[in-house]
């Protein structure tokens, strides 16, 4: 972690640390999240995938380097396969019928996160797009790397942890942070706005799992 990303992360406190050390994260790592809480969390988190892919696709389109497009494109593939597949298997394991999965309304934090992803994607600013992506993925790597071992036996908990604590994911997060260091300072105010709002929404999203 270095440069502009580190500056924005520090400015986002205490929301960053409150998210990375949230009650939900601690219970997830211990395998003690109540089923109702885990179901609500997963249903709401799965709602992001569509807008998240829009954001990733926009970032790939607006990136100014071929190598950046390749990295973003590979991550789009992972989200569309491994991560989406996890959700479908988790919903089945937790006996979540499609009616509940599709019928539960978006929470306010979910609405906010979906909207900020679309706003960044439509902004035409690669720096804004990378700011939102850097928060979304760096924050999850942060709590994933804090998870004590051994992980819970139930794959619903363990696979959600390992999806956010592995060498490939860590490498992608490092790419996002370096991209923000590279392109962010020239659009500092835009980045600061998107970054800070996204961190606060992530904290609200974790809180909402217990609504």
ABEGO torsion letter per residue (X at the ends): XBEAAAAAAAAAOAAAAAAAABAAAAAAAAGABBAAAAAAAAAAAAAAAAAAAAAAAAAAAABABAAAAAAAAAAAAAAABAAAAAAAAAAAAAGBBAAAAAABBBBAAAAAAAAAAAAAAAAGBAAAAAAAAAAAAAAAAAAAAABBOBBBABAAAAAAAAAABBAAAAAAAAAAAAAAAAAAAAAAAAAAAAAAAAAAAAAAAAAAAAX
